[in-house]
Amino acid sequence: MSAIETNRSLAVGGVGNVVARIAALVSGWNDTRMTRRELSRLSDRELDDIGLCRGDIERIARGF
């Protein structure tokens, strides 16, 4: 009987881990999307002021 309870608690923890990983992925995707959007809204002059060009936006948004 205790083996069943142990397995059940592991299964619940596993589902919780899956949900946490999905939430982290969605959060990371949203951060990337917002960064890309905000940088794209800047003019070329504003990007140059912070040392970036349009070609850098995707790299910066993805955190590379």
C-alpha positions in Angstrom: 0.0 0.0 0.0 2.8 2.5 0.8 4.3 1.9 -2.7 1.1 3.0 -4.2 1.1 6.2 -2.1 4.7 6.9 -3.0 4.0 6.5 -6.7 1.0 8.7 -6.4 2.9 11.5 -4.8 5.6 11.2 -7.4 3.0 11.4 -10.2 1.4 14.5 -8.6 4.9 16.1 -8.3 5.6 15.2 -11.9 2.4 16.9 -13.1 3.3 19.9 -11.1 6.8 20.0 -12.6 5.3 19.8 -16.1 2.9 22.7 -15.4 5.7 24.7 -13.9 7.9 24.1 -17.0 5.0 25.1 -19.3 4.4 28.2 -17.3 8.1 29.1 -17.5 8.1 28.5 -21.3 5.1 30.8 -21.8 6.6 33.4 -19.6 9.9 33.3 -21.5 8.1 33.5 -24.8 6.1 36.5 -23.6 9.2 38.3 -22.4 10.9 37.7 -25.8 7.8 39.0 -27.6 7.5 42.1 -25.5 11.2 42.9 -25.8 11.1 42.5 -29.6 7.9 44.7 -29.8 9.4 47.5 -27.7 12.7 47.6 -29.5 10.9 47.5 -32.9 9.0 50.6 -31.9 12.2 52.6 -31.4 13.4 54.8 -34.3 16.8 54.0 -36.0 18.2 57.1 -34.2 17.0 55.8 -30.8 18.4 52.4 -31.5 21.7 53.9 -32.4 21.7 55.9 -29.2 21.7 52.7 -27.2 24.3 51.0 -29.5 21.9 48.8 -31.5 20.7 48.5 -35.1 17.5 46.8 -36.4 19.5 43.6 -37.1 20.3 43.3 -33.4 16.7 43.2 -32.2 16.1 39.5 -32.6 19.4 38.6 -30.9 18.7 40.9 -28.0 15.1 39.7 -27.6 16.2 36.1 -27.4 18.9 36.9 -24.9 21.9 35.9 -27.0 
